[in-house]
């Protein structure tokens, strides 16, 4: 399955900011998240991705950050069924 990885780099990179962004992105279809030292990586199925929707989802909270950058790229994730 193909996924889009969206890397959000922000300051301050504190847990509350990660949780806020993850909640907003989950509302538009992002389904998994990983904390990074400088922010958050978020994953969404490639066929559900919209850069415009991603930007619109985080726009209301941009003023909370000293710095916030967003970069998205295609990733291939292998899902191994558990028996």
Secondary structure, 3 states (H helix, E strand, C coil): CEEEEEEEEEECCCHHHHHHHHHHHHCCCCCEEEEECCEEEEEEEHHHCCHHHHHHHHHCCHHHCCEEEEEEEEEECCCCCCC
